[in-house]
């Protein structure tokens, strides 16, 4: 029928994938094209196997078409099919539904998100104001499905980093006039002129990149790099260019680890409120390699991980006399405040249980490497990032450029080299004399000293929560907070290092109303569980001054089904160090899961109130990097 022809595109130009002639002609033509152009591969989208279409030609069976398309893709997998190299074959829309027998042999990797990558096409399981973190959570959920449910080897699991920008037309874009890329004019649908160019998520992309490297490092697909908008391209900080390069090079350099990627035995499918992760350990039982852990939620999550046979670790037999010590290092974090060079967390051995706390909305990359105390030539600091450590002939221990999170408990263990003074006589931390405890060498561990105390400053970390005052049962919600001056200093420094001018007039364009743009703003947002649609409104105020409460979506064009929560830009209303009151007016009976600040990374301090190790510590939160081995 004419209707079927119009809706399904049936007609004389339609290809029959079951045709043996097409199965020979198409890959042969594509290989010739690659030889002439130097193309490295091909990408396929919208490949359907139709059967019994009303009014259409009598298609052959879906199986015949499936088999034919598999033969076409397999023909592109010859060792030198694309300009002397094996073709990269990127399969998208509906590829995941073809089953592993299709994409395991008929493509380089499976479909990255098991749907169209357009953010309006898939649903997130945990609300977050950063679109790259939402996309990363979806990517890890997809990788888990391929790895666990389809038994996919790491070689074909995709890693999709960052996000596809929303192509739908938003209210602000409807005023865009016609142009070469949009001949029909503004407001008439998707087109190149209306598609967003400035859409890079500065505070979310690191989480997404580490997610892709950790769970799909053999096939890294990068999307929405800061290259479409000249302003984003020019302002992109050098430290972020280095971060990209560091992890792309790590994935290339660590192919043996990537090939051994496994879901952590103590975690489940990526889900709301749950920590997930993967191990990338060498297959020799040495328990060396990498671990990636992810917290998708706005609260810290704990991971308990046994370094035993469940992880592929084989501890040395006691009779061997080999200590089997392992040094746990943090080699990467999505938190921009974390030192780029990483830091040593603790000393373990195969058979121990590792207890690890992952901060809110954070991705961590950890490394386990063999440790030999006899090879130490300088003191090694565990529990915090340290710039330098030295031990003089008279036993003076000097630690410099050591930092920890403000308001957190501190416990530093300093491993001492075997060739040096018999004991530490004096210790300084960042130029200040501190007290310490001596720790004797036990179980093959080197001698050490321990320094305990607290990092100076008020604790105000990632996703800092504003607690409801006096409980809450719906309607009017109130809570008090105090924002340290260091928070506003961090935002100001970010605006200087990422010198990009945004239009923050909410009535002008989309930039002001997209929560992952303009990362120098201090935001407050109400997170709901279960996920809701946008059919209700919220109002708010700080110290009586009304807030402009906006609705956040994982799309730029408002999409009711992709509603994240209510948020407000409160930057101009903050009085540093002063207790202030936030009031929200919500529908009766609706209780937020949490009300949080956003756009704040960890606040680090190089000053500490340090105590003797045997004295009682104040009631402080768990120190960064201190995980007890049992």
C-alpha positions in Angstrom: 0.0 0.0 0.0 1.0 3.6 -0.4 0.9 4.0 3.4 3.3 1.1 4.0 5.6 2.4 1.3 5.7 5.8 2.9 6.1 4.6 6.5 8.5 1.7 5.9 10.4 3.0 2.9 9.6 0.0 0.8 10.4 0.4 -2.8 12.6 -0.6 -5.7 15.8 0.8 -4.1 15.5 -1.4 -1.0 18.3 -4.0 -0.6 17.6 -7.6 0.2 20.2 -8.8 2.8 19.4 -12.4 2.0 20.6 -12.0 -1.6 23.9 -13.9 -2.2 24.7 -11.3 -4.9 24.5 -8.4 -2.4 26.5 -10.4 0.1 29.3 -10.6 -2.4 29.0 -7.1 -4.0 28.7 -4.9 -0.8 31.8 -6.0 1.2 33.8 -6.2 -2.0 32.9 -2.6 -2.9 33.5 -1.3 0.6 37.0 -2.9 0.7 37.8 -1.2 -2.6 36.6 2.1 -1.2 38.9 1.6 1.8 41.8 0.8 -0.4 41.2 4.0 -2.4 40.6 6.3 0.5 42.6 4.8 3.3 39.4 4.4 5.4 40.0 2.3 8.6 36.5 1.0 8.9 32.7 1.5 8.6 29.8 2.3 10.9 26.3 0.8 10.3 23.0 2.1 11.7 19.4 1.1 11.3 19.9 -2.3 9.9 16.5 -4.1 10.1 15.4 -7.6 9.1 11.8 -7.2 7.9 9.3 -10.0 7.2 5.7 -9.8 6.1 5.5 -6.1 5.7 1.9 -5.2 4.7 1.7 -4.2 1.0 5.4 -4.7 0.5 7.4 -7.1 -1.6 7.6 -10.7 -0.3 10.7 -10.5 1.8 12.6 -13.7 2.6 12.7 -14.9 6.2 14.2 -12.8 8.9 16.7 -15.6 9.5 17.9 -15.5 5.9 18.4 -11.7 6.2 20.2 -12.1 9.6 22.5 -14.7 8.2 23.1 -12.6 5.1 24.0 -9.5 7.1 26.3 -11.6 9.3 28.1 -12.8 6.2 28.5 -9.3 4.9 30.0 -8.1 8.2 32.3 -11.2 8.5 33.7 -10.4 5.0 34.9 -7.1 6.4 36.8 -8.8 9.2 39.5 -10.2 7.0 43.0 -9.3 8.4 43.8 -6.7 5.7 40.4 -5.7 4.5 40.7 -1.9 5.2 43.8 -0.4 3.6 46.1 -3.2 4.8 44.5 -3.5 8.3 41.5 -5.2 9.7 38.4 -3.0 9.5 36.9 -1.4 12.5 33.2 -2.2 12.2 30.9 0.0 14.4 27.4 -1.4 14.7 24.6 0.7 16.3 20.8 0.8 16.3 19.3 -2.6 17.1 22.7 -4.4 17.0 22.4 -5.7 20.5 19.1 -7.5 19.6 20.9 -9.5 16.9 22.5 -11.7 19.5 26.1 -12.5 20.3 26.5 -14.8 17.3 26.1 -11.7 15.2 28.3 -9.1 16.9 31.0 -11.5 18.1 32.0 -12.4 14.6 30.3 -9.7 12.5 31.7 -6.5 14.0 34.4 -5.0 16.1 32.2 -4.5 19.1 28.6 -4.5 20.2 26.2 -1.5 20.4 27.5 0.8 23.2 24.2 1.7 24.9 21.8 -1.0 23.6 19.7 1.8 22.1 20.1 5.0 20.1 22.7 7.2 21.9 20.4 10.2 21.7 19.7 11.0 25.4 16.0 11.0 24.8 16.1 7.4 23.7 17.2 5.7 26.9 16.4 6.1 30.6 18.9 6.5 33.5 18.5 4.5 36.7 20.0 7.1 39.1 19.3 10.9 38.9 22.4 13.1 38.4 22.8 16.7 37.1 25.8 15.7 35.0 24.8 14.1 31.6 28.1 12.4 31.1 27.7 10.6 34.4 24.2 9.5 33.4 25.6 8.2 30.1 28.5 6.5 31.8 26.1 4.6 34.2 24.1 3.5 31.2 27.3 2.4 29.4 28.5 0.3 32.4 25.0 -1.3 32.7 25.3 -2.2 29.0 28.8 -3.6 29.4 27.7 -5.6 32.4 24.9 -7.1 30.3 27.2 -8.1 27.5 29.8 -9.5 29.9 27.6 -11.4 32.3 24.5 -12.3 30.4 26.0 -12.8 26.9 29.4 -14.0 28.0 31.0 -11.5 25.8 34.8 -11.4 25.8 36.5 -8.1 26.6 37.6 -7.8 23.0 34.0 -7.0 21.8 32.6 -5.0 24.8 32.3 -1.3 23.9 33.4 1.6 25.9 31.3 4.7 25.1 32.7 7.9 26.7 31.0 11.3 27.2 27.5 11.8 25.6 25.7 12.4 22.4 24.3 15.9 22.4 20.5 16.3 22.3 19.3 16.9 18.7 15.7 17.8 19.5 14.6 21.4 19.2 14.2 23.3 22.5 12.0 26.3 23.0 15.0 28.6 22.8 16.1 27.1 19.5 12.8 27.6 17.8 13.8 31.2 17.0 16.8 30.0 14.9 16.4 31.1 11.3 16.9 28.9 8.3 20.4 28.3 7.1 22.4 26.0 4.8 22.2 23.1 7.3 18.6 23.7 8.2 16.7 24.7 5.1 13.3 24.5 6.7 14.0 27.1 9.4 13.9 27.0 13.1 11.4 25.0 15.1 10.7 22.4 12.4 12.7 19.4 13.6 16.2 18.1 13.9 18.9 19.6 11.7 22.6 20.5 11.7 22.1 24.2 12.4 19.9 23.6 15.5 22.0 20.8 17.0 23.9 22.1 20.0 27.6 22.9 19.6 28.4 24.1 23.1 27.5 21.1 25.2 30.7 19.8 26.9 30.3 18.5 30.4 33.5 19.6 32.2 32.6 18.1 35.6 31.1 14.8 34.3 33.4 13.7 31.5 36.2 12.2 33.7 33.7 9.9 35.3 32.6 8.8 31.9 36.1 8.3 30.5 37.2 6.2 33.4 33.9 4.2 33.1 34.6 3.5 29.4 38.3 2.6 30.0 37.5 0.4 33.0 34.6 -1.6 31.5 35.2 -1.3 27.7 38.8 -0.4 27.3 39.3 -2.5 24.2 36.9 -0.4 22.1 36.9 3.2 23.2 34.3 5.4 21.5 34.6 9.1 22.3 31.6 11.4 21.7 31.0 15.1 22.2 34.7 16.2 22.5 35.1 20.0 23.0 35.8 20.6 19.3 32.4 21.7 17.8 32.3 25.0 19.6 35.4 27.3 19.1 35.0 28.7 22.6 35.0 25.3 24.2 37.9 24.2 22.1 40.0 27.3 23.0 39.2 27.2 26.7 39.7 23.5 27.3 42.4 23.3 30.0 45.7 21.7 29.4 45.2 19.5 32.4 42.2 18.0 30.8 43.9 17.4 27.5 46.6 15.5 29.6 43.8 13.5 31.4 42.4 12.3 28.1 45.8 11.4 26.8 46.8 9.7 30.0 43.8 7.3 29.9 43.8 6.6 26.2 47.5 5.7 26.4 46.9 3.6 29.6 44.2 1.6 27.7 46.7 1.0 24.8 49.6 0.2 27.1 47.5 -2.1 29.3 45.9 -4.4 26.7 46.7 -7.5 28.7 44.8 -6.1 31.7 41.9 -4.9 29.5 41.6 -8.4 28.1 41.1 -9.8 31.6 38.3 -7.4 32.6 35.9 -9.1 35.1 33.0 -7.9 37.2 34.0 -7.6 40.8 32.6 -10.6 42.6 31.1 -8.6 45.5 29.1 -6.3 43.2 26.0 -6.7 41.2 24.5 -5.1 38.0 25.0 -1.3 38.0 21.9 0.1 39.7 20.7 3.0 41.8 22.4 3.4 45.1 24.8 0.6 44.5 28.5 0.5 44.0 29.8 -1.4 41.0 33.2 -2.1 39.6 35.6 -4.4 37.6 38.9 -6.0 38.1 41.6 -6.0 35.4 44.1 -8.4 37.0 46.9 -10.5 35.4 46.0 -14.1 34.9 49.0 -15.5 36.7 47.4 -15.4 40.1 49.7 -12.6 41.3 46.8 -10.3 42.2 48.5 -7.5 40.3 46.8 -5.2 37.9 44.0 -2.6 38.2 40.6 -2.2 39.9 37.9 0.4 38.8 35.1 1.3 41.2 32.1 3.5 40.6 29.7 5.3 42.9 26.7 6.6 40.9 24.9 8.1 43.8 25.1 11.2 46.0 26.4 9.4 49.1 29.6 7.5 49.8 29.5 3.8 49.1 31.7 1.1 50.6 33.3 -1.8 48.8 34.6 -4.9 50.6 36.8 -6.9 48.4 38.5 -10.2 49.2 41.9 -10.6 47.5 41.4 -14.3 47.1 40.6 -17.0 44.6 37.2 -15.3 43.8 39.3 -12.5 42.3 41.8 -14.8 40.7 44.5 -14.2 43.4 46.7 -17.0 44.6 48.5 -16.1 47.9 52.0 -17.5 48.3 52.2 -20.6 50.4 53.4 -19.8 54.0 56.3 -22.2 53.6 57.7 -20.3 50.6 58.9 -17.5 52.8 57.7 -14.9 50.3 55.7 -12.0 52.0 53.5 -11.5 48.9 53.0 -7.9 49.7 50.9 -5.7 47.4 51.0 -1.9 47.2 47.5 -0.4 46.5 47.9 2.9 44.6 45.2 5.3 43.4 46.1 6.1 39.8 43.0 8.0 38.7 39.9 9.7 40.0 37.0 11.6 38.4 37.4 14.2 41.1 39.3 17.2 39.6 40.9 18.0 43.0 42.8 14.7 43.2 46.5 14.9 42.4 47.2 13.9 38.8 50.1 11.6 39.8 48.0 9.5 42.1 49.1 8.3 45.6 49.7 5.2 47.6 46.8 4.1 49.8 48.0 1.0 51.7 50.0 -2.2 51.9 48.2 -5.5 51.5 48.8 -9.1 50.6 46.9 -11.7 48.7 44.3 -13.1 51.0 43.5 -9.8 52.8 40.1 -8.1 52.6 40.2 -4.6 51.1 37.7 -2.1 52.5 37.3 0.9 50.2 35.1 3.9 50.4 34.2 5.6 47.1 33.0 9.2 47.4 29.7 10.3 45.9 29.4 10.3 42.1 33.0 9.3 41.8 35.0 6.9 39.7 38.3 5.5 41.1 41.1 3.7 39.3 43.3 1.7 41.6 46.5 -0.3 40.9 47.8 -3.3 42.8 51.6 -3.9 42.2 54.2 -6.1 43.9 55.9 -4.5 46.8 59.4 -5.2 48.0 60.4 -3.3 51.1 64.1 -4.1 50.6 64.0 -2.0 47.4 62.8 1.2 49.1 65.3 4.0 48.7 63.2 6.8 50.2 60.3 6.9 52.7 56.9 6.0 51.1 53.7 7.8 52.4 50.5 5.8 52.6 47.1 7.4 53.1 47.6 10.7 51.4 49.2 12.3 48.4 52.7 13.5 49.1 55.0 15.5 47.0 58.3 14.4 48.6 59.6 12.4 51.6 63.1 12.1 52.9 64.9 10.6 55.9 68.3 12.1 57.0 71.2 10.3 58.5 70.3 11.5 62.0 66.7 10.2 61.7 64.9 13.4 60.7 61.8 12.5 58.6 60.5 15.3 56.3 57.2 15.1 54.5 56.3 17.9 52.1 53.4 18.9 49.9 51.1 16.4 51.7 47.4 17.1 51.2 44.2 15.6 52.5 40.5 16.4 52.4 39.4 19.3 54.7 37.7 18.2 57.9 38.6 14.5 57.4 40.5 12.3 59.8 44.1 11.7 58.8 46.2 8.6 59.3 49.5 8.5 57.5 51.7 5.5 57.5 55.3 6.2 56.3 57.3 3.1 55.3 61.0 3.5 55.9 63.8 2.3 53.7 65.9 -0.6 55.1 69.2 1.2 54.7 69.2 4.2 56.9 69.1 5.3 60.6 67.7 2.7 63.0 64.8 4.9 64.1 63.0 8.2 63.3 64.1 10.9 65.8 62.0 13.8 64.5 59.2 14.2 62.0 57.9 17.3 60.1 54.8 17.5 57.9 54.7 20.4 55.5 57.3 22.2 57.6 55.6 21.7 61.0 56.9 19.3 63.7 54.5 16.5 64.4 54.3 13.6 66.8 54.3 10.0 65.6 54.2 6.4 66.6 56.9 3.9 65.6 55.5 0.7 64.0 57.8 -2.4 64.1 58.3 -4.6 61.0 55.8 -7.4 61.0 54.9 -10.2 58.5 57.5 -9.0 56.1 56.4 -5.4 56.2 59.2 -2.7 56.5 59.5 -0.6 59.7 57.2 2.5 59.6 55.9 5.4 61.6 52.3 6.5 61.9 51.0 10.0 62.1 47.4 10.6 63.1 45.1 13.6 63.4 42.7 15.6 61.3 43.1 17.8 58.2 42.3 21.5 58.9 39.2 23.2 57.6 35.4 22.6 57.5 34.3 19.4 55.7 32.2 20.3 52.6 32.6 17.6 50.0 31.1 16.3 46.8 27.3 16.3 46.7 27.2 18.0 50.1 23.8 17.3 51.6 21.5 19.8 53.3 19.7 18.0 56.0 16.0 18.7 56.6 15.4 20.5 59.9 13.1 18.7 62.3 12.1 16.0 59.8 9.9 16.4 56.8 6.5 14.9 55.8 5.7 16.9 52.6 5.0 20.5 51.7 7.4 23.0 53.1 11.0 21.7 53.4 13.7 23.6 55.3 17.3 23.1 56.1 20.3 25.1 57.2 23.8 25.1 55.7 27.1 27.0 55.8 29.3 27.2 52.7 33.1 27.6 53.4 34.9 30.4 51.6 37.0 27.7 50.0 34.0 26.6 47.9 33.6 30.0 46.3 37.4 30.2 45.8 37.3 26.8 44.0 34.5 28.0 41.7 36.3 31.2 40.9 39.5 29.3 40.1 37.5 27.0 37.8 36.1 30.0 36.0 39.7 31.4 35.5 41.1 28.0 34.3 38.0 27.4 32.1 37.6 30.9 30.7 34.4 30.4 28.8 31.6 32.9 28.7 28.1 31.5 29.1 24.8 33.3 28.5 23.2 32.9 31.9 19.9 34.7 31.1 17.4 31.9 31.5 15.1 33.6 29.0 17.8 33.9 26.3 19.0 30.5 25.3 19.6 27.0 26.6 23.0 27.5 28.3 21.5 28.9 31.6 19.0 26.1 31.8 21.4 23.2 31.3 22.8 22.1 34.6 26.0 20.6 33.3 27.0 23.8 31.5 28.6 26.8 33.2 30.4 24.7 35.8 31.5 27.7 37.8 28.0 28.0 39.3 27.1 26.7 42.7 23.9 24.7 42.3 21.4 23.2 44.8 19.2 20.4 43.6 16.4 18.2 45.0 16.8 14.5 44.1 13.8 12.2 44.1 13.4 8.5 44.4 11.7 6.9 42.6 12.4 8.8 39.5 9.4 11.1 38.6 8.2 13.0 35.7 8.1 16.8 35.5 4.4 17.3 36.1 4.8 19.1 39.4 6.6 22.4 40.3 8.8 23.5 43.2 9.5 26.8 44.8 12.4 27.8 47.0 14.2 30.6 48.8 17.5 31.3 50.7 17.1 33.5 53.8 13.8 34.7 52.3 15.1 35.6 48.9 13.2 33.7 46.2 15.0 31.2 44.0 14.4 30.5 40.4 13.7 26.8 40.6 14.3 25.0 37.3 13.6 21.6 36.0 16.6 19.5 35.0 16.5 16.9 32.2 19.0 14.6 30.6 18.0 16.4 27.4 18.3 20.1 26.4 14.8 20.1 24.9 12.6 19.4 27.9 11.5 15.8 27.9 9.0 14.8 30.6 10.2 11.2 30.7 13.9 12.3 31.2 13.3 14.5 34.2 16.1 14.6 36.8 14.9 16.9 39.5 14.6 20.5 40.5 17.6 22.8 40.8 18.6 26.4 41.3 21.8 28.5 40.8 22.5 29.9 44.2 25.9 31.4 43.6 25.0 35.0 44.2 23.1 34.3 47.4 25.9 32.5 49.3 27.5 34.3 52.3 30.7 32.4 53.0 31.0 31.0 56.5 27.5 32.2 57.5 24.7 29.8 58.5 21.9 30.2 56.0 18.4 28.7 55.6 17.1 27.0 52.5 13.3 26.6 52.1 11.6 24.5 49.5 7.9 24.3 48.7 7.1 20.8 47.4 3.8 19.1 46.7 2.2 17.5 49.8 3.4 14.0 50.4 6.4 14.3 48.2 9.7 13.7 50.0 13.0 14.3 48.3 15.6 11.5 48.6 18.1 14.3 49.3 18.9 18.0 48.7 22.5 18.5 47.6 25.0 21.0 46.4 26.5 20.4 43.0 29.7 21.6 41.2 31.9 21.2 44.3 34.9 18.9 44.1 36.9 17.8 47.1 38.4 20.6 49.2 42.0 19.8 50.0 44.1 21.1 52.9 47.9 20.9 53.6 47.4 21.8 57.3 46.6 19.3 60.0 45.9 19.3 63.7 47.9 16.2 64.5 47.7 14.1 67.6 49.8 11.4 69.2 48.8 8.0 67.7 47.9 6.5 71.1 45.5 9.4 72.0 41.8 9.3 71.3 40.8 10.9 68.0 37.9 13.3 67.8 34.7 12.2 66.2 35.8 12.5 62.6 34.8 10.9 59.3 36.8 8.1 57.8 40.2 9.3 56.5 40.9 9.4 52.8 42.6 6.2 51.7 42.7 4.5 55.1 41.2 1.0 54.5 41.9 -1.6 57.1 43.1 -5.1 56.0 41.6 -8.0 57.9 
